[in-house]
Amino acid sequence: MAEPFLELVGIGKAYPGVQALANVSLSIAAGEVIGLIGENGAGKSTLMKILGGVVAPSAGTIVLDGQNRSSLSVKEALAAGIAFVHQELNLFDNLDVASNVFIGREPRVGGLLNLIDKSKLHEDTRPLLKRIGCDFASDTMVAELSIAQRQQLEIAKALSLGARVVIMDEPTSSLTISETNRLLDIIRDLKASGVAVIFISHRLNEVRQCADRVVVLRDGRLVGTLDREAITHDIMIRLMIGRDLRDLYTPPATPPGRTVLDIVGLRTTSYPEREVSLSLRAGEILGLAGLIGAGRTELARALFGIDKPAGGGIRLADGPVVIGNPRDAIERGIYLIPEDRKQSGLILEHSIVDNISLPDLMSYAHLALISGARELANAKVQRKALQIKADNLAVPVGTLSGGNQQKVVLAKWLSMRPKVLIFDEPTRGVDVGAKTEIYDLMRELANHGVAILMISSDLEEVIGVSDRMAVMHEGAIAGILTRDRFSEETIMQLAIGHSVH
């Protein structure tokens, strides 16, 4: 490995009442892929903000090309070749690819007129797109790009800055399996061309695949560095959370009970010619696997009444029902924890109390007036039961970590005694420790008779948590598996439309 061109030495960062980082050191060499891992709140973001010049450290030294500095400015970080690919992609949909790559740095022509040189703009963009194997042109509108293509565009922007190190923050959280594999190939290509990559992810299998070295933070401190040969899933988890993690699967306390929801020939508008028939039983966690785009989220939306189905029906224990909107589903005890909790599950600016009581306001009312005392009392019960970590219940829910936000989404439904809970990607953007808490909650709910449908693109999760599994392919159920038949190979065969025996 080459000598480091950038080092963080003894970095500390203190905020009033909080020590965000303490004595953290990190070196970066050309062509090195560093996996940076840790639970939410471990200090990863603060460390990267210091590296990018957004935040100044309270202690420590930054050594850049042999020169000691107390801090970097954003301009100095960019000039040094430090580039970010953020989880929340920072692009302009109404501009084309080339305009996004060189936004604010466009080549100019025309003297005093100072016009953008469109020809050179595209000429300079095309080699960058070719370098990372993009399958779209420089004049393509960003609005037409997929999430994976937008991520490639962000990487092209980084390379246009002469990046020596590219920081990728949860880059695969919204990608399909094939798109993830393509991104890992791009990382290998960057490595081969001498560009260093800092890969931040909760998906430890991907960290293990691409990292030359893993750096682990816990509670603002460096707790371990693993060389390539020492990187294992169990060791990474042990360092992250300070303990060994038990197997994901906890058997149900009792065998599944009666069928509480029958999906009978249901057709969604995304796949109007394909039927889904599936039964959910009380006390069971039924995993729903498949590739992104297979129709799993569309099925969940139809069951919850967000989208009107193209055909088929739903039966509950007491007979057929028509669910025309979410209120119909809620009145029948069918609740959805959506894939995108920030957009569809929470009002981020409102308090924890407000979010928990929102779906069932009238139960907190007296003479048509909402009782704040009742709302607060229930929120306290849910906070204790779900171990929601927050300074107080009045804080905006948007200030919480991903895991605690997910618990708030769950809390509002638990207040209403669910019969069927649909979890769509229940642990996306959630750290390892919070994941296990959510799995434990799911099992506890199932043990109390709730039927759970869990949609997940994480094979480790869907295999580790489900009692039974259905696999979707292009809008239909390709197969249903009992636990003794679970394997990644079998699931993937079904997910791509192949039959298994």
C-alpha positions as CSV (number, residue, x, y, z in Angstrom):
1,M,0.0,0.0,0.0
2,A,1.2,3.5,-0.9
3,E,2.2,6.0,1.8
4,P,-0.7,8.0,3.2
5,F,-1.3,11.4,1.5
6,L,-3.8,12.4,4.2
7,E,-3.9,11.7,7.9
8,L,-6.2,12.6,10.7
9,V,-4.2,12.5,14.0
10,G,-5.9,12.5,17.4
11,I,-9.0,14.2,16.2
12,G,-11.5,15.4,18.8
13,K,-14.7,17.3,18.5
14,A,-16.7,18.6,21.4
15,Y,-20.1,20.3,21.4
16,P,-21.8,21.7,24.5
17,G,-22.3,18.7,26.8
18,V,-21.3,16.2,24.1
19,Q,-18.0,14.7,23.1
20,A,-18.7,13.7,19.5
21,L,-15.2,12.5,18.8
22,A,-12.2,11.7,21.0
23,N,-8.6,10.9,19.9
24,V,-9.6,9.4,16.5
25,S,-6.8,8.8,14.0
26,L,-7.2,7.8,10.3
27,S,-4.8,7.6,7.4
28,I,-5.7,7.5,3.7
29,A,-3.4,6.2,0.9
30,A,-3.9,6.4,-2.8
31,G,-5.9,3.4,-4.2
32,E,-7.1,2.2,-0.8
33,V,-10.7,1.3,0.0
34,I,-11.5,2.0,3.7
35,G,-14.8,0.7,5.2
36,L,-15.9,3.1,7.9
37,I,-18.5,1.5,10.2
38,G,-20.3,2.2,13.4
39,E,-23.7,2.5,14.8
40,N,-25.7,5.7,14.3
41,G,-24.2,8.3,16.6
42,A,-20.8,6.7,16.6
43,G,-19.1,9.8,15.1
44,K,-18.8,8.8,11.4
45,S,-20.6,11.8,10.0
46,T,-18.7,14.2,12.3
47,L,-15.4,12.7,11.3
48,M,-16.2,13.0,7.6
49,K,-17.4,16.6,8.0
50,I,-14.0,17.4,9.5
51,L,-12.3,15.7,6.6
52,G,-14.5,17.7,4.2
53,G,-13.9,21.1,5.9
54,V,-17.5,21.5,7.0
55,V,-16.6,21.3,10.7
56,A,-13.4,22.3,12.5
57,P,-12.0,19.8,15.0
58,S,-11.6,20.8,18.7
59,A,-8.4,18.9,18.9
60,G,-5.9,17.0,16.8
61,T,-4.1,17.6,13.5
62,I,-4.8,17.1,9.8
63,V,-1.7,16.1,7.8
64,L,-2.2,16.8,4.1
65,D,0.7,16.0,1.8
66,G,3.1,16.2,4.7
67,Q,1.9,19.6,6.0
68,N,0.2,19.9,9.4
69,R,-3.0,21.8,9.6
70,S,-5.4,22.5,12.5
71,S,-8.4,22.3,10.2
72,L,-9.5,22.5,6.5
73,S,-12.0,24.8,4.9
74,V,-14.4,23.4,2.3
75,K,-12.5,25.1,-0.4
76,E,-9.2,23.6,0.8
77,A,-10.7,20.1,1.1
78,L,-12.0,20.3,-2.5
79,A,-8.6,21.6,-3.7
80,A,-7.0,18.6,-2.0
81,G,-9.3,16.2,-3.9
82,I,-11.7,15.2,-1.1
83,A,-15.1,14.6,-2.6
84,F,-18.4,13.4,-1.2
85,V,-21.2,11.2,-2.7
86,H,-24.0,11.8,-0.2
87,Q,-26.8,9.4,0.6
88,E,-29.2,12.2,-0.2
89,L,-28.1,12.8,-3.8
90,N,-27.5,16.5,-4.5
91,L,-28.6,16.9,-8.1
92,F,-30.8,19.2,-10.2
93,D,-33.5,17.3,-12.0
94,N,-34.2,20.1,-14.5
95,L,-30.7,20.2,-15.8
96,D,-28.8,17.7,-18.0
97,V,-26.0,15.4,-16.9
98,A,-23.2,17.7,-18.1
99,S,-24.6,20.8,-16.4
100,N,-24.8,18.8,-13.1
101,V,-21.2,17.6,-13.3
102,F,-19.8,21.1,-13.7
103,I,-22.5,23.1,-11.8
104,G,-20.9,26.4,-10.8
105,R,-17.7,25.5,-12.7
106,E,-19.0,25.7,-16.3
107,P,-16.4,26.5,-19.1
108,R,-17.1,29.9,-20.5
109,V,-16.9,31.6,-23.9
110,G,-17.8,34.9,-25.4
111,G,-15.5,37.3,-23.5
112,L,-17.6,40.0,-21.7
113,L,-20.8,38.0,-22.5
114,N,-19.4,35.2,-20.4
115,L,-21.6,32.5,-21.9
116,I,-21.5,28.8,-21.0
117,D,-19.5,26.9,-23.6
118,K,-22.0,24.0,-24.1
119,S,-19.8,22.2,-26.6
120,K,-16.8,22.0,-24.2
121,L,-19.1,21.3,-21.3
122,H,-20.3,18.1,-22.9
123,E,-16.8,17.3,-24.3
124,D,-15.3,17.4,-20.8
125,T,-18.2,15.3,-19.3
126,R,-18.1,12.4,-21.8
127,P,-14.7,11.0,-20.7
128,L,-15.8,11.0,-17.1
129,L,-19.0,9.1,-17.9
130,K,-17.0,6.6,-20.0
131,R,-14.4,6.1,-17.2
132,I,-17.1,4.7,-14.8
133,G,-19.1,2.9,-17.4
134,C,-22.2,5.1,-17.5
135,D,-24.9,3.9,-19.9
136,F,-26.4,7.4,-20.3
137,A,-25.3,10.4,-22.4
138,S,-24.0,13.8,-21.2
139,D,-27.2,15.5,-22.6
140,T,-29.6,13.2,-20.7
141,M,-31.9,15.1,-18.3
142,V,-31.3,14.0,-14.7
143,A,-35.0,13.6,-14.2
144,E,-34.8,10.6,-16.5
145,L,-32.1,8.8,-14.5
146,S,-32.6,5.9,-12.1
147,I,-31.2,6.1,-8.5
148,A,-28.2,4.0,-9.5
149,Q,-27.5,6.2,-12.5
150,R,-27.7,9.4,-10.4
151,Q,-25.2,7.8,-8.0
152,Q,-22.9,7.2,-11.0
153,L,-23.4,10.9,-11.9
154,E,-22.3,12.0,-8.4
155,I,-19.2,9.9,-8.8
156,A,-18.5,11.6,-12.2
157,K,-18.9,15.0,-10.4
158,A,-16.3,13.9,-7.8
159,L,-13.9,12.8,-10.6
160,S,-14.4,16.1,-12.4
161,L,-12.9,17.8,-9.2
162,G,-9.8,15.7,-9.5
163,A,-10.8,13.6,-6.5
164,R,-8.1,11.7,-4.7
165,V,-10.5,10.3,-2.2
166,V,-14.2,9.8,-2.7
167,I,-16.4,9.4,0.4
168,M,-19.5,7.3,-0.2
169,D,-22.2,7.6,2.5
170,E,-24.6,4.6,2.5
171,P,-24.3,4.4,-1.3
172,T,-26.2,1.1,-1.8
173,S,-29.2,1.8,0.4
174,S,-31.6,2.3,-2.5
175,L,-30.0,0.1,-5.1
176,T,-31.0,-3.3,-6.5
177,I,-28.6,-6.3,-6.2
178,S,-27.3,-5.8,-9.8
179,E,-26.9,-2.1,-9.3
180,T,-25.0,-2.7,-6.1
181,N,-22.7,-5.1,-7.9
182,R,-22.1,-2.5,-10.5
183,L,-21.2,0.1,-7.9
184,L,-18.8,-2.3,-6.3
185,D,-17.2,-2.8,-9.7
186,I,-16.8,1.0,-10.0
187,I,-15.1,1.2,-6.6
188,R,-12.6,-1.5,-7.8
189,D,-12.0,0.6,-10.9
190,L,-11.4,3.8,-8.8
191,K,-9.0,1.8,-6.6
192,A,-7.1,0.6,-9.7
193,S,-6.7,4.1,-11.0
194,G,-5.3,5.3,-7.6
195,V,-8.4,7.0,-6.2
196,A,-9.0,6.2,-2.5
197,V,-12.6,5.4,-1.4
198,I,-14.1,5.7,2.1
199,F,-17.1,3.4,2.1
200,I,-19.7,4.1,4.9
201,S,-22.4,1.4,5.2
202,H,-24.6,-0.6,7.5
203,R,-24.5,-3.4,5.0
204,L,-21.5,-5.3,6.4
205,N,-21.4,-7.9,3.6
206,E,-20.7,-5.2,1.1
207,V,-18.0,-3.7,3.4
208,R,-16.4,-7.1,3.6
209,Q,-16.5,-7.4,-0.3
210,C,-14.8,-4.1,-1.1
211,A,-12.7,-2.9,1.8
212,D,-8.9,-3.2,2.1
213,R,-9.2,-2.0,5.7
214,V,-12.1,-1.4,8.1
215,V,-12.1,1.4,10.7
216,V,-14.7,1.0,13.5
217,L,-16.0,3.9,15.6
218,R,-18.1,3.5,18.8
219,D,-19.3,6.4,20.9
220,G,-17.0,8.8,19.2
221,R,-13.8,6.6,19.7
222,L,-11.8,4.4,17.4
223,V,-12.3,0.9,18.8
224,G,-10.6,-1.1,16.1
225,T,-8.9,-1.3,12.7
226,L,-9.2,-4.5,10.7
227,D,-6.8,-5.4,7.9
228,R,-8.2,-7.2,4.9
229,E,-7.6,-10.8,6.2
230,A,-9.1,-10.0,9.5
231,I,-12.5,-8.6,8.2
232,T,-15.3,-10.9,9.2
233,H,-19.0,-10.1,9.8
234,D,-18.9,-11.2,13.5
235,I,-15.8,-9.3,14.4
236,M,-17.2,-6.1,12.8
237,I,-20.4,-6.4,14.7
238,R,-18.6,-7.1,18.0
239,L,-16.5,-4.0,17.6
240,M,-19.5,-1.8,16.6
241,I,-21.8,-2.7,19.5
242,G,-19.3,-4.1,22.0
243,R,-20.8,-7.5,22.2
244,D,-21.5,-10.6,20.1
245,L,-24.8,-10.6,18.2
246,R,-26.9,-13.7,18.5
247,D,-28.4,-15.5,15.5
248,L,-31.2,-13.4,14.0
249,Y,-33.8,-16.1,14.1
250,T,-36.0,-16.5,17.2
251,P,-38.6,-19.3,16.8
252,P,-42.2,-18.4,17.5
253,A,-43.5,-19.1,21.0
254,T,-46.4,-21.2,19.6
255,P,-47.3,-22.5,16.1
256,P,-49.0,-19.9,13.8
257,G,-52.8,-19.6,14.4
258,R,-55.7,-19.0,12.1
259,T,-55.5,-17.1,8.8
260,V,-56.2,-13.5,9.4
261,L,-55.7,-12.1,5.9
262,D,-56.2,-13.8,2.6
263,I,-55.0,-12.1,-0.6
264,V,-57.0,-13.6,-3.4
265,G,-55.9,-13.0,-7.0
266,L,-55.0,-9.4,-6.3
267,R,-53.6,-7.5,-9.2
268,T,-51.8,-4.2,-8.9
269,T,-51.7,-1.4,-11.5
270,S,-48.0,-2.0,-12.0
271,Y,-48.7,-5.6,-13.0
272,P,-52.3,-5.6,-14.0
273,E,-52.1,-9.0,-15.7
274,R,-50.4,-10.8,-12.8
275,E,-52.2,-12.2,-9.8
276,V,-51.0,-12.4,-6.2
277,S,-52.6,-15.0,-3.8
278,L,-51.2,-15.2,-0.3
279,S,-52.3,-16.0,3.2
280,L,-51.1,-14.4,6.5
281,R,-51.5,-16.3,9.7
282,A,-51.8,-14.9,13.2
283,G,-48.4,-15.2,15.1
284,E,-46.3,-15.6,11.9
285,I,-43.6,-13.5,10.3
286,L,-44.0,-14.0,6.6
287,G,-41.0,-12.6,4.6
288,L,-41.6,-11.2,1.1
289,A,-38.5,-11.3,-0.9
290,G,-37.7,-10.4,-4.5
291,L,-35.8,-8.0,-6.6
292,I,-36.6,-4.2,-6.5
293,G,-39.3,-3.7,-9.0
294,A,-40.9,-7.1,-8.5
295,G,-44.1,-5.5,-7.1
296,R,-43.7,-6.0,-3.4
297,T,-44.2,-2.4,-2.4
298,E,-47.0,-2.1,-4.8
299,L,-48.7,-5.0,-3.1
300,A,-48.2,-3.4,0.3
301,R,-49.7,-0.1,-1.0
302,A,-52.8,-1.9,-2.3
303,L,-53.3,-3.8,1.0
304,F,-53.1,-0.5,2.9
305,G,-55.5,1.3,0.5
306,I,-53.0,3.8,-0.9
307,D,-53.4,2.4,-4.5
308,K,-56.6,0.9,-5.9
309,P,-56.0,-2.7,-7.1
310,A,-56.6,-3.6,-10.8
311,G,-58.5,-6.7,-9.7
312,G,-58.8,-9.5,-7.1
313,G,-59.7,-9.1,-3.5
314,I,-58.9,-9.4,0.2
315,R,-60.6,-11.5,2.8
316,L,-60.3,-11.1,6.6
317,A,-61.4,-13.6,9.2
318,D,-65.0,-12.4,9.0
319,G,-65.3,-12.3,5.2
320,P,-64.4,-10.3,2.1
321,V,-63.5,-6.6,2.5
322,V,-63.0,-3.6,0.2
323,I,-60.2,-1.3,1.2
324,G,-60.6,1.9,-0.8
325,N,-58.2,4.1,1.3
326,P,-55.8,3.9,4.2
327,R,-58.6,4.7,6.7
328,D,-60.5,1.6,5.6
329,A,-57.3,-0.5,6.3
330,I,-56.7,1.2,9.7
331,E,-60.3,0.5,10.8
332,R,-59.7,-3.1,10.1
333,G,-56.4,-3.3,11.9
334,I,-54.1,-3.4,8.9
335,Y,-51.2,-1.0,9.3
336,L,-48.2,-0.2,7.1
337,I,-44.6,0.8,8.2
338,P,-43.6,2.3,4.9
339,E,-40.3,1.9,3.0
340,D,-39.6,5.6,3.2
341,R,-40.4,6.6,6.8
342,K,-39.3,10.2,6.3
343,Q,-41.6,10.8,3.3
344,S,-44.5,8.6,4.1
345,G,-44.3,7.5,7.8
346,L,-43.6,10.6,9.8
347,I,-44.0,14.4,9.9
348,L,-40.4,15.2,10.7
349,E,-41.0,18.8,12.0
350,H,-43.6,17.6,14.5
351,S,-42.8,16.1,18.0
352,I,-42.7,12.4,18.9
353,V,-46.0,12.8,20.8
354,D,-47.7,14.3,17.7
355,N,-46.5,11.6,15.4
356,I,-47.6,8.8,17.7
357,S,-51.1,10.1,18.2
358,L,-51.8,11.3,14.7
359,P,-53.5,8.2,13.2
360,D,-56.0,7.9,16.0
361,L,-56.6,11.5,17.3
362,M,-60.2,10.9,18.3
363,S,-59.2,8.4,20.9
364,Y,-57.4,11.2,22.7
365,A,-60.4,13.6,22.5
366,H,-62.9,14.7,25.1
367,L,-65.9,16.6,23.7
368,A,-64.1,16.8,20.4
369,L,-61.0,18.5,22.0
370,I,-57.7,16.7,21.9
371,S,-56.3,16.0,25.4
372,G,-52.6,16.7,25.4
373,A,-52.3,14.9,28.7
374,R,-53.7,11.7,27.1
375,E,-51.4,12.0,24.1
376,L,-48.4,12.5,26.4
377,A,-49.3,9.6,28.7
378,N,-49.6,7.2,25.7
379,A,-46.3,8.4,24.2
380,K,-44.6,7.8,27.5
381,V,-45.9,4.2,27.5
382,Q,-44.7,3.6,23.9
383,R,-41.3,5.3,24.6
384,K,-40.7,2.9,27.5
385,A,-41.9,-0.2,25.7
386,L,-39.9,0.5,22.5
387,Q,-36.9,2.1,24.2
388,I,-37.1,5.2,22.0
389,K,-34.0,7.2,22.7
390,A,-34.7,11.0,22.8
391,D,-34.0,13.9,25.2
392,N,-37.8,14.3,25.6
393,L,-41.0,13.6,23.8
394,A,-41.4,17.1,22.5
395,V,-38.4,17.0,20.2
396,P,-39.0,17.0,16.5
397,V,-38.9,13.4,15.2
398,G,-36.6,14.5,12.4
399,T,-33.8,14.9,15.0
400,L,-33.8,11.2,15.9
401,S,-31.6,8.5,14.5
402,G,-33.0,6.2,11.8
403,G,-33.6,3.4,14.3
404,N,-35.5,5.6,16.7
405,Q,-37.5,7.2,13.9
406,Q,-38.6,3.7,12.9
407,K,-39.6,3.0,16.5
408,V,-41.9,6.1,16.4
409,V,-43.6,4.8,13.2
410,L,-44.1,1.5,15.0
411,A,-45.3,3.2,18.2
412,K,-48.2,5.0,16.5
413,W,-49.6,1.6,15.3
414,L,-48.9,-0.3,18.5
415,S,-51.2,2.2,20.3
416,M,-54.1,0.9,18.1
417,R,-53.8,-2.9,18.6
418,P,-52.8,-4.1,15.1
419,K,-54.1,-7.4,13.5
420,V,-51.8,-7.2,10.5
421,L,-48.5,-5.2,10.3
422,I,-46.8,-4.7,7.0
423,F,-43.1,-3.8,7.3
424,D,-41.6,-2.5,4.1
425,E,-37.8,-2.6,4.4
426,P,-38.0,-2.3,8.2
427,T,-34.3,-1.7,8.9
428,R,-33.2,0.5,5.9
429,G,-30.7,3.1,7.2
430,V,-30.9,1.5,10.7
431,D,-27.7,0.5,12.6
432,V,-26.9,-3.0,13.8
433,G,-27.9,-2.6,17.4
434,A,-31.3,-1.0,16.5
435,K,-31.9,-3.7,13.9
436,T,-31.8,-6.4,16.6
437,E,-34.3,-4.4,18.7
438,I,-36.7,-4.1,15.8
439,Y,-36.4,-7.9,15.1
440,D,-37.1,-8.6,18.7
441,L,-40.2,-6.3,18.6
442,M,-41.4,-8.1,15.5
443,R,-41.1,-11.4,17.2
444,E,-42.8,-10.2,20.3
445,L,-45.7,-8.8,18.3
446,A,-46.0,-12.1,16.4
447,N,-46.0,-14.0,19.7
448,H,-49.0,-11.9,20.8
449,G,-50.9,-13.0,17.7
450,V,-50.2,-10.2,15.2
451,A,-49.7,-11.3,11.5
452,I,-46.6,-9.7,10.1
453,L,-45.7,-9.3,6.4
454,M,-42.0,-8.2,6.1
455,I,-40.8,-7.0,2.8
456,S,-37.0,-6.9,2.6
457,S,-34.3,-6.7,0.0
458,D,-31.6,-7.8,2.5
459,L,-31.3,-11.5,2.1
460,E,-29.5,-11.9,5.4
461,E,-32.5,-10.2,7.1
462,V,-35.3,-12.0,5.3
463,I,-33.7,-15.4,5.8
464,G,-32.8,-14.6,9.4
465,V,-36.1,-13.3,10.6
466,S,-38.9,-15.0,8.6
467,D,-40.9,-18.1,9.7
468,R,-42.1,-18.6,6.1
469,M,-41.2,-16.8,2.9
470,A,-42.9,-15.8,-0.4
471,V,-40.7,-14.7,-3.3
472,M,-42.1,-12.3,-5.9
473,H,-41.1,-12.0,-9.6
474,E,-42.7,-9.5,-11.9
475,G,-45.8,-8.9,-9.9
476,A,-46.6,-12.5,-9.0
477,I,-45.6,-15.0,-6.3
478,A,-42.9,-17.2,-7.8
479,G,-42.7,-19.6,-4.8
480,I,-43.4,-20.0,-1.1
481,L,-40.7,-21.5,1.1
482,T,-40.7,-23.0,4.5
483,R,-37.7,-22.4,6.8
484,D,-36.0,-25.7,5.9
485,R,-35.8,-24.5,2.3
486,F,-34.4,-21.1,2.9
487,S,-31.2,-20.3,1.1
488,E,-29.8,-17.4,-0.9
489,E,-29.5,-19.5,-4.0
490,T,-33.1,-20.7,-3.9
491,I,-34.5,-17.2,-3.2
492,M,-32.5,-15.7,-6.1
493,Q,-33.5,-18.4,-8.5
494,L,-37.2,-17.7,-7.7
495,A,-36.6,-13.9,-7.8
496,I,-35.3,-14.0,-11.3
497,G,-38.2,-16.2,-12.5
498,H,-36.6,-19.7,-12.4
499,S,-38.4,-22.6,-10.9
500,V,-36.8,-24.6,-8.0
501,H,-37.4,-28.2,-6.9
